[in-house]
Amino acid sequence: MCGIVGVLGSHEAAPILVEALKRLEYRGYDSAGIATVHDGALDRRRAVGKLVNLSDLLVHDPLRGKSGIGHTRWATHGAPTVINAHPHRAGPVAVVHNGIIENFRDLREELAQKGFSFVTETDTETVALLTQSYVSEGLAPVDAALKTLSRLEGAFALAFLFEGEDDLIVAARKGSPLAIGHGDGEMYVGSDAIALAPLTNEITYLEEGDSAVVTRRSLLIRDEAGQEVTREAKIINIDQSMVDKGNHKHFMAKEIGEQPMVLGQAIDHYLSKDGKSVNMPGSGLDFTKINRLTMVACGTAYYACLTAKYWFEQIAGIPVEVDVASEFRYREPPITDGTVALFVSQSGETADTLAALRYCAGKADSIVSVVNVPESSIARESDLALPILAGAEIGVASTKAFTCQLTVLLMLALKAAEDRGALSADALAQHLSDLRGIPGLINQAMGAEAHIKEVAQKLSEARDILFLGRGRMFPLALEGALKLKEISYIHAEAYASGELKHGPIALIDKHVPVVVMAPHDELFDKSISNMQEVMARAGKVLLITDSAGLKEGAEGTWQTIQMPQVSPVLSPILYAVPAQLLAYYTAIAKGTDVDQPRNLAKSVTVE
């Protein structure tokens, strides 16, 4: 959510900043801007909408300077307008900000009493004005920025640029990630390593509460207590092919197609050499001492947790509670002895999930995370961090990260079952053998892409769509509805198939397509009975199943999509593919922005 870049370089900063911001577009944004210092003078350019609008503005009204900061804004306080766009400037200081300043109203009132006036609706302008007030009192730029930081409450990543200071950026983080990049006589600031990847591969991640004084030749970091500290610089190798569309029209299409490869990598990472058991990094977990598993996440990751609940309970015999992070932390649930708290987040920076993790720290026996970014806050604050190895996911709507999350969670459930003696060695080996075959099955499923595209063209005419699923397919129905909502803007809802008759069936008529996800498993007959209830009320059923399911249940359906036969345990991973492709091609038919859907952000670092 929002993106920050900064550069202290030896070349013109504006084009470098814009290119870096382009690599942060995946986070979602509605305006963008940059500020530079040239011959001591501070200036800025801002534009609403896509970065091309800012680029066009810079062609007609260039911005000189070799020092600068830039920002892509996802609106929180105030509409997406030029006035509300970052960087915000107050006298000699310009500021870019990710997050929310919770006490900005109190600070505004204080500043107003001192005679300062406001021109924006944002909380960020308060940061700039507060810094200006301290400069006007005689504080040096660095001291003014640090004093400002001491007054702020909330979650934020900040970068300050000062007039007359062409070799200085002050940066800070609290609850929102920020990294410093090291170059040869140059230094950089970025929301993540992807923004800085073409500029440098040497990265220092700021820790929670850190502030940094950055010059071209130095980096001074202070912790939350104001003490100078050393943070390790790490070499980050980002596969540039992962952040490029290649021959695909959209990142989402590319990332759907990458699933066989990345799932194969994830499976290999956790498999023992003989392929008959699961290896966890470090000392792992002793599942024999676990009485309960609490799983917490947001959005798509939450649906991955709901799916994993079936695996942990049915295969390993561990009771599981799954909660939405934003509700969990405020519900303040008791954490009993023998509880492991598990947190799932693609970015590893999701604000609500991170806050829930911190609530559990010191209460749960262990904190485990399943993340895609090993250097993220959630990973670093966990006792055990399990990487999903999906590679950079640029499309806002998660695809390969979701299936990689499912895969790692399933392997963790199998490891739990092995430790607790809930699975024989032969049964475990069979599950792992089936799992090794999932990349090939996904390749087969992709063979239905052309037909799914045809079905999606018809779906695109609907205003409302329902998804149904039973057992392990219920969370997949939820995920299918979410994907469709996210990128096509069609209203979609999902229900457990057996729940349909308890209210939602009132919505059924000939205008509401119903997507039924029903592999031929132990619950297939029940799913077909629920599907018949829909068709008896003139509902249009799209049945997604395998050949055996089509043979028994296709009669009377509106459309069908055939999937390969798969072990019932693995069906959620495989059936994610048609859900993703349906959403993708429906969005294409509607002409929406697939990779950067309106109002959404990839990394949600505010509550």
C-alpha positions as CSV (number, residue, x, y, z in Angstrom):
1,M,0.0,0.0,0.0
2,C,1.7,3.2,-1.2
3,G,5.3,3.2,-2.3
4,I,8.3,5.2,-1.3
5,V,11.6,5.7,-3.2
6,G,14.5,8.0,-2.5
7,V,17.8,8.6,-4.2
8,L,21.0,10.4,-3.4
9,G,22.8,9.9,-6.7
10,S,25.2,11.2,-9.3
11,H,22.7,11.4,-12.1
12,E,19.4,13.3,-12.6
13,A,17.0,11.8,-10.0
14,A,13.7,12.3,-11.7
15,P,13.9,9.5,-14.3
16,I,15.4,7.2,-11.7
17,L,12.6,7.9,-9.2
18,V,9.8,7.4,-11.8
19,E,11.3,4.1,-12.9
20,A,11.6,3.0,-9.3
21,L,8.0,4.0,-8.7
22,K,6.9,1.9,-11.7
23,R,8.3,-1.2,-9.9
24,L,6.0,-0.3,-7.0
25,E,2.8,0.0,-9.1
26,Y,1.9,-3.5,-8.0
27,R,1.1,-2.1,-4.5
28,G,-1.8,-0.2,-5.9
29,Y,-2.1,3.6,-6.0
30,D,-4.2,6.5,-7.3
31,S,-1.7,9.4,-7.5
32,A,2.0,9.9,-7.7
33,G,4.7,12.5,-7.2
34,I,8.4,13.3,-6.8
35,A,10.4,16.1,-5.1
36,T,14.1,17.0,-5.8
37,V,16.7,19.3,-4.5
38,H,18.7,21.2,-7.3
39,D,21.2,23.9,-6.5
40,G,19.8,23.9,-3.0
41,A,16.2,24.6,-4.2
42,L,13.4,22.2,-3.3
43,D,10.7,21.5,-5.9
44,R,8.1,18.9,-6.7
45,R,5.7,17.5,-9.3
46,R,2.5,15.5,-8.7
47,A,-0.2,14.0,-10.8
48,V,-3.4,12.0,-10.2
49,G,-3.9,8.6,-11.8
50,K,-1.3,6.3,-13.4
51,L,2.4,7.1,-13.5
52,V,2.2,8.0,-17.2
53,N,0.4,11.2,-16.1
54,L,3.4,12.1,-13.9
55,S,5.8,11.2,-16.7
56,D,3.9,13.4,-19.2
57,L,4.0,16.3,-16.7
58,L,7.8,15.9,-16.3
59,V,8.2,16.2,-20.0
60,H,6.5,19.5,-20.1
61,D,7.7,20.7,-16.8
62,P,11.0,19.0,-16.0
63,L,12.5,18.6,-12.5
64,R,16.2,18.9,-12.1
65,G,18.3,17.6,-9.2
66,K,20.3,14.5,-8.2
67,S,18.7,14.1,-4.9
68,G,15.0,13.2,-4.5
69,I,12.1,11.3,-3.1
70,G,9.0,9.8,-4.8
71,H,5.7,8.3,-3.8
72,T,2.7,6.4,-5.2
73,R,-0.3,7.1,-3.0
74,W,-3.3,4.9,-2.1
75,A,-5.7,7.4,-0.6
76,T,-6.6,7.1,3.1
77,H,-7.2,10.6,4.4
78,G,-8.6,12.8,1.6
79,A,-9.6,12.1,-2.0
80,P,-7.1,11.2,-4.7
81,T,-6.3,14.8,-5.9
82,V,-3.2,16.6,-6.9
83,I,-3.4,18.7,-3.7
84,N,-3.5,15.5,-1.6
85,A,-0.8,13.7,-3.5
86,H,2.6,13.2,-2.1
87,P,5.3,14.5,-1.6
88,H,3.8,17.0,0.8
89,R,5.8,20.2,1.3
90,A,5.9,22.8,4.1
91,G,8.5,25.5,3.7
92,P,11.9,23.8,3.5
93,V,10.8,20.2,3.9
94,A,9.1,17.6,1.7
95,V,7.8,14.4,3.0
96,V,6.5,11.1,1.6
97,H,4.6,8.7,3.9
98,N,3.2,5.2,3.9
99,G,0.7,4.4,6.7
100,I,-1.5,6.4,9.0
101,I,-0.6,9.1,11.6
102,E,-3.3,8.3,14.3
103,N,-2.7,11.5,16.3
104,F,-2.7,13.9,13.4
105,R,-5.8,15.8,14.5
106,D,-4.2,16.7,17.9
107,L,-1.1,17.8,16.0
108,R,-3.1,19.8,13.6
109,E,-4.8,21.6,16.4
110,E,-1.5,22.3,18.0
111,L,0.0,23.7,14.8
112,A,-3.1,25.8,14.0
113,Q,-2.7,27.5,17.4
114,K,0.8,28.4,16.3
115,G,-0.5,30.0,13.1
116,F,0.2,27.2,10.6
117,S,-2.5,26.6,8.0
118,F,-3.4,23.5,6.1
119,V,-4.1,23.1,2.4
120,T,-4.8,19.3,2.2
121,E,-7.1,16.7,3.8
122,T,-4.2,14.4,4.6
123,D,-2.6,13.2,7.8
124,T,0.8,13.4,6.1
125,E,0.7,17.2,5.7
126,T,0.8,17.4,9.5
127,V,4.2,15.6,9.4
128,A,5.6,18.2,7.0
129,L,4.2,21.2,8.9
130,L,5.4,19.9,12.3
131,T,8.9,19.5,10.9
132,Q,8.8,23.0,9.4
133,S,7.7,24.3,12.8
134,Y,10.8,22.8,14.4
135,V,13.1,24.2,11.7
136,S,11.6,27.6,12.2
137,E,12.5,27.3,15.9
138,G,16.1,26.9,14.9
139,L,16.6,23.1,14.8
140,A,18.8,21.6,12.2
141,P,17.0,19.5,9.5
142,V,18.0,16.1,11.0
143,D,17.1,17.2,14.6
144,A,13.7,18.6,13.3
145,A,12.9,15.3,11.6
146,L,13.9,13.3,14.6
147,K,11.8,15.5,17.0
148,T,8.9,15.2,14.6
149,L,9.2,11.4,14.6
150,S,9.1,11.4,18.4
151,R,5.7,13.0,18.3
152,L,4.0,10.7,15.9
153,E,1.6,7.9,16.8
154,G,0.5,5.2,14.3
155,A,2.0,3.1,11.6
156,F,4.3,4.8,9.1
157,A,7.3,4.7,6.8
158,L,8.6,8.2,6.1
159,A,11.3,9.9,4.0
160,F,12.2,13.6,4.5
161,L,14.0,15.9,2.0
162,F,15.2,19.4,2.9
163,E,15.8,22.5,0.9
164,G,19.5,23.4,0.9
165,E,20.4,19.8,1.7
166,D,21.3,17.9,-1.5
167,D,23.1,15.1,0.3
168,L,20.5,14.2,3.0
169,I,17.4,12.0,3.3
170,V,16.0,11.2,6.7
171,A,14.0,8.0,6.8
172,A,12.1,6.1,9.5
173,R,9.7,3.1,9.9
174,K,7.2,2.1,12.4
175,G,4.8,-0.6,11.3
176,S,5.5,-0.1,7.6
177,P,8.5,-1.5,5.8
178,L,11.5,0.6,4.6
179,A,14.8,-0.4,3.2
180,I,18.1,1.4,2.5
181,G,20.0,0.6,-0.7
182,H,23.8,0.9,-0.9
183,G,25.5,2.0,-4.1
184,D,28.9,3.3,-5.2
185,G,28.9,6.8,-3.9
186,E,25.1,6.7,-4.1
187,M,22.4,5.7,-1.6
188,Y,18.7,4.8,-2.0
189,V,15.5,4.4,0.0
190,G,12.7,2.1,-1.0
191,S,9.5,0.5,0.4
192,D,10.9,-2.9,-0.6
193,A,13.9,-4.4,-2.5
194,I,11.9,-4.7,-5.7
195,A,11.9,-0.9,-6.0
196,L,15.7,-0.8,-5.7
197,A,16.6,-4.0,-7.5
198,P,18.1,-2.4,-10.7
199,L,19.9,0.2,-8.7
200,T,21.6,-2.1,-6.1
201,N,21.4,-5.5,-4.6
202,E,22.9,-4.5,-1.2
203,I,20.1,-3.7,1.2
204,T,19.8,-2.8,4.8
205,Y,16.3,-3.3,6.2
206,L,15.3,-0.9,9.0
207,E,13.9,-2.6,12.1
208,E,10.7,-1.5,13.9
209,G,11.1,2.0,15.3
210,D,14.4,2.7,13.5
211,S,15.3,6.1,12.0
212,A,18.1,6.6,9.5
213,V,20.2,9.6,8.4
214,V,21.3,8.9,4.9
215,T,24.0,10.6,2.8
216,R,25.8,9.4,-0.3
217,R,28.7,8.1,1.8
218,S,27.1,7.2,5.1
219,L,24.2,5.6,6.9
220,L,23.5,6.3,10.6
221,I,20.7,4.3,12.1
222,R,19.1,4.9,15.5
223,D,16.7,2.5,17.2
224,E,13.4,3.5,18.9
225,A,15.3,4.5,22.0
226,G,17.5,6.9,20.0
227,Q,20.6,4.7,20.4
228,E,22.9,4.3,17.4
229,V,22.8,0.8,16.1
230,T,24.2,-1.3,13.3
231,R,21.8,-3.2,11.0
232,E,23.2,-5.9,8.7
233,A,23.5,-5.1,5.0
234,K,22.3,-8.1,2.9
235,I,22.8,-9.1,-0.7
236,I,19.4,-9.6,-2.3
237,N,19.1,-11.4,-5.5
238,I,15.8,-10.7,-7.2
239,D,15.1,-12.6,-10.4
240,Q,14.3,-9.8,-12.9
241,S,12.2,-12.2,-15.0
242,M,9.8,-12.4,-12.0
243,V,9.1,-8.6,-12.1
244,D,8.7,-8.5,-15.9
245,K,5.5,-9.5,-17.8
246,G,7.6,-11.4,-20.5
247,N,5.3,-12.3,-23.3
248,H,2.1,-12.0,-21.2
249,K,-0.4,-9.1,-21.4
250,H,-0.8,-9.0,-17.7
251,F,1.3,-10.0,-14.6
252,M,-1.7,-12.0,-13.4
253,A,-1.7,-14.2,-16.5
254,K,2.1,-14.7,-16.1
255,E,1.7,-15.6,-12.5
256,I,-1.1,-18.1,-13.0
257,G,1.1,-19.7,-15.6
258,E,4.1,-19.8,-13.2
259,Q,2.3,-22.0,-10.7
260,P,3.6,-25.4,-11.8
261,M,7.2,-24.1,-11.6
262,V,6.9,-22.3,-8.2
263,L,4.9,-25.1,-6.6
264,G,7.5,-27.6,-7.7
265,Q,10.2,-25.5,-6.1
266,A,8.2,-25.2,-2.9
267,I,7.6,-28.9,-2.7
268,D,11.2,-29.7,-3.3
269,H,12.3,-27.3,-0.6
270,Y,10.3,-29.1,2.1
271,L,10.7,-32.7,1.0
272,S,13.3,-35.0,2.4
273,K,15.9,-36.4,0.0
274,D,14.1,-39.7,-0.2
275,G,10.8,-37.9,-0.8
276,K,9.1,-39.8,2.0
277,S,8.9,-37.2,4.7
278,V,8.7,-33.4,5.3
279,N,11.7,-31.3,6.5
280,M,11.1,-28.0,8.3
281,P,13.8,-25.3,8.6
282,G,15.7,-24.9,11.9
283,S,14.5,-26.9,14.8
284,G,11.0,-27.0,13.4
285,L,8.0,-27.7,15.8
286,D,7.3,-30.5,18.2
287,F,3.7,-31.2,17.2
288,T,3.3,-33.8,19.9
289,K,3.1,-30.9,22.4
290,I,0.6,-28.8,20.5
291,N,-3.0,-28.8,21.8
292,R,-4.4,-26.2,19.4
293,L,-3.5,-24.2,16.4
294,T,-4.6,-20.6,16.0
295,M,-4.4,-19.3,12.4
296,V,-4.7,-15.6,11.5
297,A,-4.6,-13.8,8.2
298,C,-6.4,-11.4,5.9
299,G,-8.0,-11.7,2.4
300,T,-6.8,-14.6,0.2
301,A,-4.3,-15.7,2.9
302,Y,-7.3,-16.1,5.3
303,Y,-8.9,-18.5,2.8
304,A,-5.7,-20.4,2.7
305,C,-6.0,-20.8,6.5
306,L,-9.6,-21.9,6.2
307,T,-8.5,-24.6,3.8
308,A,-5.7,-25.7,6.0
309,K,-8.1,-26.1,8.9
310,Y,-9.5,-29.1,7.2
311,W,-6.0,-30.6,6.7
312,F,-4.8,-30.0,10.2
313,E,-8.0,-31.3,11.8
314,Q,-8.7,-34.3,9.4
315,I,-5.2,-35.5,8.8
316,A,-3.3,-34.5,12.0
317,G,-6.1,-34.3,14.5
318,I,-5.2,-30.9,15.8
319,P,-8.0,-28.5,16.7
320,V,-7.8,-25.3,14.7
321,E,-9.2,-21.8,15.1
322,V,-9.1,-19.5,12.1
323,D,-9.6,-15.7,12.5
324,V,-9.5,-12.6,10.4
325,A,-6.6,-10.6,11.7
326,S,-8.4,-7.3,12.1
327,E,-11.0,-9.0,14.3
328,F,-8.6,-11.3,16.2
329,R,-6.5,-8.5,17.7
330,Y,-9.4,-6.5,19.0
331,R,-11.3,-9.5,20.3
332,E,-8.4,-10.2,22.5
333,P,-8.9,-14.0,22.7
334,P,-7.4,-16.0,25.5
335,I,-4.3,-18.0,24.3
336,T,-4.2,-21.3,26.2
337,D,-1.2,-23.5,27.0
338,G,0.0,-25.6,24.1
339,T,-1.2,-23.2,21.4
340,V,0.8,-22.4,18.4
341,A,-0.1,-19.2,16.6
342,L,0.3,-19.3,12.8
343,F,0.2,-16.2,10.6
344,V,0.0,-16.2,6.8
345,S,0.8,-13.1,4.7
346,Q,2.2,-12.8,1.2
347,S,4.1,-9.6,1.9
348,G,4.9,-10.3,5.5
349,E,4.0,-6.7,6.3
350,T,0.2,-6.8,6.5
351,A,-0.6,-4.4,9.3
352,D,-3.5,-6.3,10.9
353,T,-1.7,-9.6,10.7
354,L,1.5,-8.1,12.2
355,A,-0.5,-6.6,15.1
356,A,-2.2,-9.9,15.7
357,L,1.2,-11.6,15.8
358,R,2.5,-9.1,18.4
359,Y,-0.6,-9.7,20.5
360,C,0.3,-13.5,20.6
361,A,4.0,-12.9,21.3
362,G,4.7,-14.1,24.8
363,K,1.3,-15.8,25.1
364,A,1.5,-18.6,22.5
365,D,4.0,-21.4,22.8
366,S,5.4,-20.6,19.4
367,I,4.9,-18.0,16.6
368,V,5.0,-19.5,13.1
369,S,4.6,-17.5,9.9
370,V,4.0,-18.6,6.3
371,V,5.3,-15.7,4.1
372,N,6.7,-14.9,0.7
373,V,9.2,-12.3,1.8
374,P,11.8,-13.9,4.2
375,E,13.1,-10.4,5.3
376,S,9.6,-9.1,6.2
377,S,8.5,-7.9,9.6
378,I,6.3,-10.9,10.2
379,A,9.0,-13.4,9.3
380,R,11.6,-11.6,11.5
381,E,9.3,-11.6,14.5
382,S,8.4,-15.2,14.2
383,D,10.0,-18.2,16.0
384,L,9.7,-20.1,12.8
385,A,9.2,-18.6,9.3
386,L,8.2,-20.8,6.5
387,P,8.9,-19.3,3.0
388,I,6.4,-20.1,0.3
389,L,9.0,-19.5,-2.5
390,A,6.4,-18.0,-4.9
391,G,8.8,-15.3,-6.1
392,A,7.8,-11.8,-6.6
393,E,4.0,-11.5,-7.1
394,I,3.2,-8.3,-8.9
395,G,-0.5,-8.7,-9.7
396,V,-2.7,-7.3,-6.9
397,A,-5.0,-10.3,-7.0
398,S,-3.0,-13.1,-5.5
399,T,-2.6,-16.3,-7.6
400,K,0.6,-18.2,-7.3
401,A,1.2,-17.0,-3.7
402,F,-2.2,-18.5,-2.7
403,T,-1.4,-21.9,-4.2
404,C,2.1,-21.8,-2.6
405,Q,0.6,-20.9,0.7
406,L,-1.8,-23.9,0.4
407,T,1.1,-26.2,-0.5
408,V,3.3,-25.2,2.4
409,L,0.4,-25.4,4.8
410,L,-0.5,-28.9,3.6
411,M,3.1,-30.0,4.0
412,L,3.1,-28.6,7.5
413,A,-0.1,-30.5,8.3
414,L,1.5,-33.7,7.0
415,K,4.5,-33.1,9.2
416,A,2.2,-32.6,12.1
417,A,0.4,-35.9,11.3
418,E,3.7,-37.7,11.0
419,D,4.9,-36.4,14.4
420,R,1.7,-37.2,16.1
421,G,1.5,-40.7,14.6
422,A,-1.8,-39.8,12.9
423,L,-0.4,-41.1,9.5
424,S,1.4,-44.3,8.8
425,A,4.7,-44.1,6.9
426,D,3.0,-45.5,3.8
427,A,0.1,-43.1,4.0
428,L,2.4,-40.2,4.4
429,A,4.5,-41.3,1.4
430,Q,1.4,-41.6,-0.7
431,H,0.3,-38.1,0.2
432,L,3.7,-36.7,-0.7
433,S,3.8,-38.7,-3.9
434,D,0.4,-37.2,-4.9
435,L,1.7,-33.7,-4.0
436,R,4.8,-34.1,-6.2
437,G,2.3,-34.7,-9.1
438,I,0.4,-31.4,-8.5
439,P,2.5,-29.3,-10.8
440,G,1.8,-31.7,-13.7
441,L,-1.9,-31.7,-12.9
442,I,-2.0,-27.9,-12.9
443,N,-0.4,-28.0,-16.4
444,Q,-3.2,-30.2,-17.4
445,A,-5.8,-27.9,-15.9
446,M,-4.3,-25.0,-17.9
447,G,-5.4,-27.0,-21.0
448,A,-9.0,-25.9,-20.2
449,E,-8.0,-22.2,-20.5
450,A,-9.6,-21.7,-24.0
451,H,-12.9,-23.1,-22.8
452,I,-12.8,-21.1,-19.5
453,K,-12.3,-18.0,-21.6
454,E,-15.5,-18.8,-23.5
455,V,-17.4,-19.4,-20.3
456,A,-16.0,-16.2,-18.8
457,Q,-17.3,-14.2,-21.7
458,K,-20.8,-15.3,-20.8
459,L,-20.2,-14.7,-17.0
460,S,-19.2,-11.2,-17.7
461,E,-22.8,-10.3,-18.6
462,A,-24.0,-11.1,-15.0
463,R,-24.4,-8.6,-12.2
464,D,-24.4,-11.1,-9.4
465,I,-22.7,-14.5,-9.2
466,L,-22.8,-17.1,-6.5
467,F,-20.1,-19.7,-5.7
468,L,-20.8,-22.9,-3.8
469,G,-18.5,-25.5,-2.3
470,R,-18.5,-28.2,0.3
471,G,-15.8,-29.3,2.7
472,R,-12.4,-28.3,1.4
473,M,-14.1,-26.7,-1.6
474,F,-15.9,-24.1,0.6
475,P,-12.9,-21.9,1.2
476,L,-12.1,-22.3,-2.6
477,A,-15.6,-21.0,-3.3
478,L,-14.8,-18.0,-1.1
479,E,-11.5,-17.4,-2.9
480,G,-13.2,-17.8,-6.3
481,A,-15.8,-15.1,-5.4
482,L,-13.1,-12.8,-4.0
483,K,-11.0,-13.1,-7.2
484,L,-14.0,-12.3,-9.4
485,K,-14.9,-9.3,-7.2
486,E,-11.4,-8.0,-7.1
487,I,-10.7,-7.7,-10.8
488,S,-14.0,-7.8,-12.7
489,Y,-16.0,-5.7,-10.1
490,I,-18.9,-8.1,-10.5
491,H,-20.7,-8.7,-7.2
492,A,-20.0,-12.3,-6.1
493,E,-20.6,-14.2,-2.9
494,A,-19.7,-17.7,-1.8
495,Y,-21.6,-20.1,0.5
496,A,-21.1,-23.6,1.9
497,S,-23.4,-25.6,-0.4
498,G,-25.4,-27.0,2.4
499,E,-26.1,-23.5,3.8
500,L,-27.8,-22.4,0.5
501,K,-31.2,-23.4,1.7
502,H,-30.9,-21.4,4.9
503,G,-31.4,-18.1,3.2
504,P,-29.2,-17.5,0.1
505,I,-31.4,-19.6,-2.1
506,A,-33.8,-16.6,-2.2
507,L,-31.3,-15.0,-4.5
508,I,-31.6,-17.7,-7.2
509,D,-33.2,-16.9,-10.5
510,K,-32.3,-17.3,-14.2
511,H,-30.1,-14.1,-14.1
512,V,-27.8,-15.3,-11.3
513,P,-25.1,-17.8,-12.4
514,V,-24.0,-20.3,-9.7
515,V,-20.5,-21.7,-9.8
516,V,-20.3,-25.1,-8.1
517,M,-16.9,-26.4,-7.3
518,A,-17.3,-30.1,-6.8
519,P,-14.6,-32.7,-7.4
520,H,-15.8,-36.3,-7.3
521,D,-14.9,-36.8,-3.7
522,E,-16.7,-38.1,-0.5
523,L,-19.0,-35.1,-0.6
524,F,-19.8,-35.1,-4.3
525,D,-23.3,-36.5,-3.9
526,K,-24.2,-33.9,-1.3
527,S,-22.9,-31.1,-3.6
528,I,-25.0,-32.4,-6.5
529,S,-28.1,-32.4,-4.3
530,N,-27.5,-28.8,-3.5
531,M,-26.9,-28.1,-7.2
532,Q,-30.2,-29.6,-8.1
533,E,-31.9,-27.2,-5.6
534,V,-30.5,-24.4,-7.7
535,M,-31.5,-25.8,-11.0
536,A,-35.0,-26.5,-9.8
537,R,-35.3,-22.7,-9.3
538,A,-34.1,-21.9,-12.9
539,G,-30.6,-21.2,-11.6
540,K,-27.8,-21.3,-14.2
541,V,-25.2,-23.8,-12.9
542,L,-21.5,-23.7,-13.9
543,L,-20.1,-27.1,-12.6
544,I,-16.4,-27.4,-12.1
545,T,-15.5,-31.0,-11.6
546,D,-13.6,-34.0,-13.0
547,S,-14.5,-36.6,-15.6
548,A,-16.3,-38.8,-13.0
549,G,-18.2,-35.8,-11.7
550,L,-19.3,-34.8,-15.2
551,K,-20.5,-38.3,-15.9
552,E,-22.7,-38.3,-12.8
553,G,-23.7,-34.6,-12.4
554,A,-23.5,-32.7,-15.7
555,E,-27.1,-33.2,-16.8
556,G,-29.1,-30.0,-16.7
557,T,-26.1,-27.7,-16.0
558,W,-25.6,-24.4,-17.9
559,Q,-21.9,-24.8,-18.4
560,T,-19.2,-27.2,-17.2
561,I,-15.4,-27.1,-16.8
562,Q,-13.5,-30.3,-16.5
563,M,-10.5,-30.7,-14.2
564,P,-8.0,-33.6,-14.0
565,Q,-8.7,-36.3,-11.4
566,V,-6.9,-35.5,-8.2
567,S,-6.5,-36.8,-4.7
568,P,-9.3,-35.2,-2.6
569,V,-6.7,-33.8,-0.2
570,L,-5.1,-31.9,-3.0
571,S,-8.2,-30.7,-4.7
572,P,-8.1,-27.1,-3.2
573,I,-4.7,-26.5,-4.8
574,L,-5.8,-27.7,-8.3
575,Y,-9.2,-26.1,-8.2
576,A,-7.7,-22.7,-7.5
577,V,-6.6,-22.6,-11.2
578,P,-10.1,-22.5,-12.8
579,A,-11.2,-20.0,-10.2
580,Q,-8.3,-17.7,-11.1
581,L,-8.8,-18.1,-14.9
582,L,-12.5,-17.5,-14.6
583,A,-11.8,-14.2,-12.8
584,Y,-9.0,-13.2,-15.2
585,Y,-11.0,-13.8,-18.4
586,T,-14.2,-12.3,-17.0
587,A,-12.2,-9.1,-16.2
588,I,-10.7,-9.1,-19.7
589,A,-14.2,-9.3,-21.1
590,K,-15.3,-6.4,-18.9
591,G,-12.2,-4.4,-19.9
592,T,-11.1,-3.7,-16.3
593,D,-7.6,-3.2,-15.0
594,V,-6.5,-6.7,-14.2
595,D,-3.2,-6.1,-12.5
596,Q,-4.1,-2.9,-10.7
597,P,-7.9,-3.1,-9.9
598,R,-9.5,0.1,-8.5
599,N,-9.3,0.8,-4.8
600,L,-7.0,-2.2,-4.0
601,A,-3.4,-2.4,-2.8
602,K,-1.0,-5.3,-2.9
603,S,0.6,-4.8,0.5
604,V,-1.9,-3.5,3.0
605,T,0.1,-1.7,5.7
606,V,-2.6,0.3,7.3
607,E,-5.5,-0.9,9.5
